[in-house]
């Protein structure tokens, strides 16, 4: 049973925690234990221990670290997918390189939170995940309207309150994904310098055209300042900088 199916059935979401640091795993378990509708059912500190547990127990959601003593989080997830285990996964890791994010995305990771983060950050992410997956495609569905497909893919969601900033207060326009918008804004706020659409595209594993659409929206919302860079051949390159949050 997935997170979405547990939510729809009003059953507690069974969360399994995989982190090589026992203290960090305990902190994650404490956050989960204080969320309505969720329970921490187990934890593992190595990849092989996690695979052994998952072979014998049914879980709905895995909170997965990237750096384990024996396997990487990506390798562990690849083994699960190879055995047709499509349990929902949230990566909680210090790994912020674009290649790892793309690999996680390709393996169906539902969310990706970079350490260090606060317990409140994790709590907000998990609550948003519950709400988001409540609209996912049910196994019994034979066909869906476009609006249902958009909702299942998160294309119509604002995810308000997930994080601060203008993008978190209003729903993005049609065609922009709220989770992707939050990733772009997070990159902008953490850059600490001017950057281009190509830099965002390279960092987040998306096309330059798509990156520019998100950056233009954030500029319209007053989150970013945009200015042309002159002195190069051809058309001027647009540069973006995050404005201070109110």
MARDOSE-359841 format. One record per residue (C-alpha): x, y, z; residue number from 1; chain; residue in one letter. Coordinates in pm, 1 decimal, padded with zeros to 6 digits, always signed. Example, Ala and Ser with C-alpha at 12.3 -4.5 7.8 and 13.67 -1.06 7.14 Angstrom:
BEGIN
+----------+----------+----------+------+-------+-------+
|       px |       py |       pz | kelo | romar | gulum |
+----------+----------+----------+------+-------+-------+
| +01230.0 | -00450.0 | +00780.0 |    1 |     A |     a |
| +01367.0 | -00106.0 | +00714.0 |    2 |     A |     s |
+----------+----------+----------+------+-------+-------+
//
This chain:
BEGIN
+----------+----------+----------+------+-------+-------+
|       px |       py |       pz | kelo | romar | gulum |
+----------+----------+----------+------+-------+-------+
| +00000.0 | +00000.0 | +00000.0 |    1 |     A |     x |
| +00136.4 | +00343.7 | -00094.6 |    2 |     A |     x |
| +00119.9 | +00661.2 | +00113.3 |    3 |     A |     x |
| -00172.8 | +00779.3 | -00097.2 |    4 |     A |     x |
| -00368.5 | +00457.8 | -00046.7 |    5 |     A |     x |
| -00307.8 | +00470.8 | +00328.8 |    6 |     A |     x |
| -00426.2 | +00832.0 | +00340.0 |    7 |     A |     x |
| -00742.6 | +00754.9 | +00142.9 |    8 |     A |     x |
| -00816.2 | +00452.2 | +00359.5 |    9 |     A |     x |
| -00763.3 | +00659.4 | +00676.9 |   10 |     A |     x |
| -00491.0 | +00419.1 | +00784.5 |   11 |     A |     x |
| -00167.3 | +00516.8 | +00951.8 |   12 |     A |     x |
| +00121.3 | +00567.0 | +00709.0 |   13 |     A |     x |
| +00402.6 | +00324.7 | +00798.8 |   14 |     A |     x |
| +00736.1 | +00505.6 | +00774.7 |   15 |     A |     x |
| +01071.8 | +00327.8 | +00759.0 |   16 |     A |     x |
| +01386.1 | +00532.7 | +00829.6 |   17 |     A |     x |
| +01725.7 | +00457.8 | +00675.5 |   18 |     A |     x |
| +02019.0 | +00665.2 | +00803.1 |   19 |     A |     x |
| +02370.7 | +00564.6 | +00904.6 |   20 |     A |     x |
| +02359.8 | +00798.3 | +01206.6 |   21 |     A |     x |
| +02141.9 | +00649.7 | +01483.7 |   22 |     A |     x |
| +02088.0 | +00990.9 | +01642.8 |   23 |     A |     x |
| +01963.7 | +01140.0 | +01314.9 |   24 |     A |     x |
| +01737.5 | +00839.2 | +01261.2 |   25 |     A |     x |
| +01596.0 | +00893.1 | +01611.0 |   26 |     A |     x |
| +01526.1 | +01259.2 | +01531.6 |   27 |     A |     x |
| +01343.6 | +01165.4 | +01212.2 |   28 |     A |     x |
| +01143.0 | +00903.6 | +01402.1 |   29 |     A |     x |
| +01046.6 | +01164.6 | +01662.4 |   30 |     A |     x |
| +00916.5 | +01397.7 | +01389.3 |   31 |     A |     x |
| +00715.4 | +01115.7 | +01233.4 |   32 |     A |     x |
| +00572.8 | +01006.6 | +01569.4 |   33 |     A |     x |
| +00432.7 | +01355.1 | +01625.8 |   34 |     A |     x |
| +00253.2 | +01373.1 | +01291.5 |   35 |     A |     x |
| -00112.4 | +01266.0 | +01273.6 |   36 |     A |     x |
| -00164.6 | +00962.2 | +01056.7 |   37 |     A |     x |
| +00200.9 | +00852.8 | +01051.2 |   38 |     A |     x |
| +00404.2 | +00605.6 | +01252.9 |   39 |     A |     x |
| +00772.0 | +00509.2 | +01245.1 |   40 |     A |     x |
| +00771.6 | +00131.2 | +01212.0 |   41 |     A |     x |
| +01145.0 | +00066.7 | +01192.4 |   42 |     A |     x |
| +01487.3 | +00197.8 | +01108.1 |   43 |     A |     x |
| +01812.1 | +00071.7 | +00959.0 |   44 |     A |     x |
| +02164.7 | +00209.8 | +00951.9 |   45 |     A |     x |
| +02302.0 | +00019.5 | +00650.4 |   46 |     A |     x |
| +02168.5 | -00053.6 | +00305.7 |   47 |     A |     x |
| +02172.1 | -00430.7 | +00350.5 |   48 |     A |     x |
| +01988.9 | -00406.2 | +00682.2 |   49 |     A |     x |
| +01727.2 | -00191.6 | +00512.1 |   50 |     A |     x |
| +01682.3 | -00440.3 | +00227.0 |   51 |     A |     x |
| +01648.8 | -00726.1 | +00474.5 |   52 |     A |     x |
| +01381.1 | -00542.6 | +00670.4 |   53 |     A |     x |
| +01191.7 | -00439.3 | +00357.3 |   54 |     A |     x |
| +01191.6 | -00798.2 | +00228.5 |   55 |     A |     x |
| +01000.6 | -00902.3 | +00538.8 |   56 |     A |     x |
| +00784.5 | -00600.6 | +00620.0 |   57 |     A |     x |
| +00537.2 | -00384.3 | +00431.2 |   58 |     A |     x |
| +00594.2 | -00008.1 | +00459.2 |   59 |     A |     x |
| +00435.5 | +00291.5 | +00288.9 |   60 |     A |     x |
| +00716.6 | +00546.6 | +00296.9 |   61 |     A |     x |
| +01095.4 | +00537.1 | +00330.0 |   62 |     A |     x |
| +01299.2 | +00830.6 | +00459.7 |   63 |     A |     x |
| +01627.4 | +00750.3 | +00287.9 |   64 |     A |     x |
| +01978.4 | +00886.7 | +00340.2 |   65 |     A |     x |
| +02222.0 | +00887.4 | +00049.6 |   66 |     A |     x |
| +02546.3 | +00804.0 | +00230.2 |   67 |     A |     x |
| +02530.6 | +00457.7 | +00387.6 |   68 |     A |     x |
| +02829.3 | +00242.1 | +00488.6 |   69 |     A |     x |
| +02767.6 | -00026.6 | +00225.8 |   70 |     A |     x |
| +02528.1 | +00102.0 | -00040.3 |   71 |     A |     x |
| +02435.9 | +00446.4 | -00159.5 |   72 |     A |     x |
| +02076.1 | +00550.1 | -00127.4 |   73 |     A |     x |
| +02048.4 | +00538.1 | -00507.0 |   74 |     A |     x |
| +02182.0 | +00181.5 | -00517.3 |   75 |     A |     x |
| +01938.7 | +00074.1 | -00247.5 |   76 |     A |     x |
| +01650.8 | +00232.1 | -00437.2 |   77 |     A |     x |
| +01761.0 | +00067.2 | -00763.9 |   78 |     A |     x |
| +01748.6 | -00273.8 | -00594.0 |   79 |     A |     x |
| +01401.2 | -00205.2 | -00462.1 |   80 |     A |     x |
| +01274.9 | -00096.5 | -00803.5 |   81 |     A |     x |
| +01437.0 | -00400.7 | -00966.6 |   82 |     A |     x |
| +01216.2 | -00617.3 | -00745.2 |   83 |     A |     x |
| +00905.8 | -00414.1 | -00832.9 |   84 |     A |     x |
| +00891.1 | -00246.4 | -00493.4 |   85 |     A |     x |
| +00733.3 | +00092.5 | -00563.3 |   86 |     A |     x |
| +00716.2 | +00220.2 | -00208.3 |   87 |     A |     x |
| +00719.0 | +00598.7 | -00179.6 |   88 |     A |     x |
| +01057.0 | +00751.3 | -00091.5 |   89 |     A |     x |
| +01178.3 | +01084.5 | +00045.0 |   90 |     A |     x |
| +01552.6 | +01147.8 | +00024.8 |   91 |     A |     x |
| +01698.0 | +01320.9 | +00332.4 |   92 |     A |     x |
| +02062.9 | +01372.4 | +00251.9 |   93 |     A |     x |
| +02361.8 | +01604.3 | +00241.9 |   94 |     A |     x |
| +02408.0 | +01522.8 | -00128.2 |   95 |     A |     x |
| +02310.0 | +01823.7 | -00337.6 |   96 |     A |     x |
| +02479.0 | +01748.8 | -00671.4 |   97 |     A |     x |
| +02259.0 | +01763.4 | -00980.6 |   98 |     A |     x |
| +02343.5 | +01411.7 | -01101.4 |   99 |     A |     x |
| +02221.1 | +01256.9 | -00777.4 |  100 |     A |     x |
| +01902.3 | +01463.7 | -00783.8 |  101 |     A |     x |
| +01834.1 | +01353.8 | -01142.3 |  102 |     A |     x |
| +01895.2 | +00987.6 | -01052.0 |  103 |     A |     x |
| +01658.4 | +01013.8 | -00755.5 |  104 |     A |     x |
| +01396.3 | +01180.4 | -00971.2 |  105 |     A |     x |
| +01425.2 | +00905.7 | -01234.2 |  106 |     A |     x |
| +01370.5 | +00642.5 | -00963.3 |  107 |     A |     x |
| +01046.9 | +00804.8 | -00851.5 |  108 |     A |     x |
| +01159.5 | +00982.6 | -00534.1 |  109 |     A |     x |
| +00868.4 | +01191.3 | -00406.1 |  110 |     A |     x |
| +01070.2 | +01461.8 | -00231.7 |  111 |     A |     x |
| +01433.9 | +01555.0 | -00178.0 |  112 |     A |     x |
| +01543.1 | +01752.1 | +00128.1 |  113 |     A |     x |
| +01906.9 | +01856.8 | +00167.7 |  114 |     A |     x |
| +02071.8 | +01846.6 | +00509.4 |  115 |     A |     x |
| +02102.7 | +02034.7 | +00732.6 |  116 |     A |     x |
| +01734.5 | +02104.3 | +00787.3 |  117 |     A |     x |
| +01520.2 | +02156.7 | +01094.5 |  118 |     A |     x |
| +01259.5 | +01916.3 | +01234.3 |  119 |     A |     x |
| +01002.6 | +02177.3 | +01133.2 |  120 |     A |     x |
| +01127.1 | +02160.2 | +00772.2 |  121 |     A |     x |
| +01081.1 | +01782.1 | +00769.7 |  122 |     A |     x |
| +00741.4 | +01809.7 | +00934.6 |  123 |     A |     x |
| +00618.2 | +02054.0 | +00668.6 |  124 |     A |     x |
| +00747.7 | +01833.5 | +00388.4 |  125 |     A |     x |
| +00578.6 | +01522.3 | +00523.0 |  126 |     A |     x |
| +00248.1 | +01698.5 | +00578.4 |  127 |     A |     x |
| +00261.4 | +01839.5 | +00225.3 |  128 |     A |     x |
| +00343.8 | +01493.1 | +00091.8 |  129 |     A |     x |
| +00037.0 | +01346.0 | +00262.6 |  130 |     A |     x |
| -00183.7 | +01610.2 | +00104.4 |  131 |     A |     x |
| -00019.8 | +01580.3 | -00236.9 |  132 |     A |     x |
| -00039.6 | +01203.0 | -00258.1 |  133 |     A |     x |
| -00401.2 | +01195.7 | -00148.1 |  134 |     A |     x |
| -00477.8 | +01297.9 | -00507.7 |  135 |     A |     x |
| -00256.0 | +01039.5 | -00674.2 |  136 |     A |     x |
| -00392.6 | +00792.2 | -00928.9 |  137 |     A |     x |
| -00588.8 | +00509.7 | -00759.0 |  138 |     A |     x |
| -00510.9 | +00158.1 | -00876.7 |  139 |     A |     x |
| -00877.3 | +00101.4 | -00964.7 |  140 |     A |     x |
| -00890.5 | +00394.9 | -01208.6 |  141 |     A |     x |
| -00937.1 | +00306.4 | -01576.8 |  142 |     A |     x |
| -00924.8 | +00658.0 | -01720.4 |  143 |     A |     x |
| -00875.9 | +01010.3 | -01591.0 |  144 |     A |     x |
| -00978.1 | +01359.5 | -01691.9 |  145 |     A |     x |
| -00697.2 | +01605.6 | -01762.4 |  146 |     A |     x |
| -00768.1 | +01786.2 | -01435.6 |  147 |     A |     x |
| -00725.6 | +01458.7 | -01243.7 |  148 |     A |     x |
| -00397.8 | +01388.4 | -01421.9 |  149 |     A |     x |
| -00270.6 | +01739.1 | -01344.6 |  150 |     A |     x |
| -00365.0 | +01697.5 | -00978.1 |  151 |     A |     x |
| -00194.8 | +01357.4 | -00956.2 |  152 |     A |     x |
| +00125.3 | +01499.6 | -01104.7 |  153 |     A |     x |
| +00118.9 | +01805.8 | -00880.4 |  154 |     A |     x |
| +00064.8 | +02052.3 | -01165.1 |  155 |     A |     x |
| -00219.6 | +02238.0 | -00998.9 |  156 |     A |     x |
| -00080.0 | +02261.6 | -00648.5 |  157 |     A |     x |
| +00043.6 | +02563.1 | -00462.0 |  158 |     A |     x |
| +00173.7 | +02364.7 | -00163.9 |  159 |     A |     x |
| +00121.9 | +02682.4 | +00034.9 |  160 |     A |     x |
| +00318.7 | +02700.7 | +00355.0 |  161 |     A |     x |
| +00584.3 | +02451.0 | +00253.3 |  162 |     A |     x |
| +00838.7 | +02727.7 | +00264.0 |  163 |     A |     x |
| +00844.1 | +03104.2 | +00281.5 |  164 |     A |     x |
| +00864.2 | +03348.8 | -00006.6 |  165 |     A |     x |
| +00622.6 | +03474.6 | -00268.9 |  166 |     A |     x |
| +00612.1 | +03142.9 | -00452.2 |  167 |     A |     x |
| +00492.5 | +02965.4 | -00140.0 |  168 |     A |     x |
| +00197.7 | +03202.3 | -00090.4 |  169 |     A |     x |
| +00016.3 | +03160.3 | -00422.9 |  170 |     A |     x |
| -00044.3 | +02876.1 | -00664.8 |  171 |     A |     x |
| +00178.8 | +02887.6 | -00973.6 |  172 |     A |     x |
| +00011.3 | +02935.8 | -01312.7 |  173 |     A |     x |
| -00091.1 | +02639.8 | -01522.7 |  174 |     A |     x |
| +00207.6 | +02461.7 | -01672.3 |  175 |     A |     x |
| +00438.0 | +02527.2 | -01376.1 |  176 |     A |     x |
| +00483.4 | +02256.9 | -01113.4 |  177 |     A |     x |
| +00474.6 | +02373.6 | -00751.3 |  178 |     A |     x |
| +00747.6 | +02129.7 | -00633.9 |  179 |     A |     x |
| +00975.7 | +02236.4 | -00920.1 |  180 |     A |     x |
| +00902.8 | +02601.4 | -00848.6 |  181 |     A |     x |
| +01009.4 | +02548.0 | -00488.0 |  182 |     A |     x |
| +01333.2 | +02383.2 | -00601.0 |  183 |     A |     x |
| +01411.7 | +02674.3 | -00833.4 |  184 |     A |     x |
| +01336.6 | +02927.3 | -00560.0 |  185 |     A |     x |
| +01548.8 | +02731.2 | -00313.1 |  186 |     A |     x |
| +01839.2 | +02739.0 | -00559.0 |  187 |     A |     x |
| +01794.6 | +03114.0 | -00603.5 |  188 |     A |     x |
| +01779.2 | +03186.4 | -00230.7 |  189 |     A |     x |
| +02084.4 | +02971.2 | -00162.2 |  190 |     A |     x |
| +02299.3 | +03095.7 | -00449.8 |  191 |     A |     x |
| +02416.8 | +03414.1 | -00278.9 |  192 |     A |     x |
| +02512.9 | +03562.8 | -00617.2 |  193 |     A |     x |
| +02380.7 | +03640.9 | -00963.6 |  194 |     A |     x |
| +02307.9 | +03340.5 | -01184.0 |  195 |     A |     x |
| +02161.5 | +03253.6 | -01523.9 |  196 |     A |     x |
| +01883.4 | +03025.8 | -01641.1 |  197 |     A |     x |
| +02146.0 | +02787.2 | -01777.8 |  198 |     A |     x |
| +02305.6 | +02754.0 | -01433.9 |  199 |     A |     x |
| +01968.3 | +02668.6 | -01281.2 |  200 |     A |     x |
| +01900.2 | +02418.2 | -01558.7 |  201 |     A |     x |
| +02235.8 | +02246.4 | -01505.3 |  202 |     A |     x |
| +02194.9 | +02233.3 | -01126.5 |  203 |     A |     x |
| +01838.2 | +02102.4 | -01124.0 |  204 |     A |     x |
| +01845.0 | +01876.7 | -01429.9 |  205 |     A |     x |
| +01596.3 | +02066.3 | -01646.9 |  206 |     A |     x |
| +01604.4 | +02248.5 | -01980.3 |  207 |     A |     x |
| +01715.6 | +02611.2 | -02000.9 |  208 |     A |     x |
| +01378.1 | +02707.7 | -02150.5 |  209 |     A |     x |
| +01191.1 | +02552.4 | -01856.8 |  210 |     A |     x |
| +01428.1 | +02710.1 | -01605.1 |  211 |     A |     x |
| +01372.1 | +03051.3 | -01760.5 |  212 |     A |     x |
| +00992.8 | +03015.6 | -01733.1 |  213 |     A |     x |
| +01020.2 | +02951.7 | -01359.6 |  214 |     A |     x |
| +01268.8 | +03237.0 | -01316.7 |  215 |     A |     x |
| +01043.4 | +03476.0 | -01507.0 |  216 |     A |     x |
| +00752.1 | +03382.8 | -01281.9 |  217 |     A |     x |
| +00961.4 | +03436.1 | -00968.3 |  218 |     A |     x |
| +01071.1 | +03774.0 | -01106.0 |  219 |     A |     x |
| +00708.1 | +03871.5 | -01162.0 |  220 |     A |     x |
| +00631.6 | +03769.9 | -00802.9 |  221 |     A |     x |
| +00905.2 | +03995.1 | -00666.8 |  222 |     A |     x |
| +01124.3 | +03707.9 | -00550.8 |  223 |     A |     x |
| +01404.1 | +03771.8 | -00801.3 |  224 |     A |     x |
| +01566.4 | +04071.3 | -00962.0 |  225 |     A |     x |
| +01652.6 | +04031.7 | -01329.9 |  226 |     A |     x |
| +01897.0 | +04237.0 | -01536.3 |  227 |     A |     x |
| +02077.2 | +04190.2 | -01868.3 |  228 |     A |     x |
| +02448.8 | +04113.2 | -01879.1 |  229 |     A |     x |
| +02616.3 | +04317.7 | -02153.5 |  230 |     A |     x |
| +02961.5 | +04291.7 | -02300.9 |  231 |     A |     x |
| +02921.8 | +03948.3 | -02456.8 |  232 |     A |     x |
| +02865.9 | +03860.9 | -02820.1 |  233 |     A |     x |
| +02511.8 | +03808.1 | -02942.9 |  234 |     A |     x |
| +02202.4 | +03879.1 | -02737.0 |  235 |     A |     x |
| +02252.6 | +03994.7 | -02376.4 |  236 |     A |     x |
| +02232.7 | +03721.1 | -02115.5 |  237 |     A |     x |
| +01974.2 | +03765.9 | -01840.5 |  238 |     A |     x |
| +02107.7 | +03743.7 | -01487.4 |  239 |     A |     x |
| +01896.3 | +03681.4 | -01178.7 |  240 |     A |     x |
| +01950.9 | +03756.3 | -00811.9 |  241 |     A |     x |
| +01730.5 | +03669.5 | -00515.0 |  242 |     A |     x |
| +01579.9 | +03966.7 | -00337.5 |  243 |     A |     x |
| +01578.7 | +03975.2 | +00042.7 |  244 |     A |     x |
| +01271.0 | +03805.8 | +00192.1 |  245 |     A |     x |
| +01028.4 | +04031.8 | +00372.8 |  246 |     A |     x |
+----------+----------+----------+------+-------+-------+
//
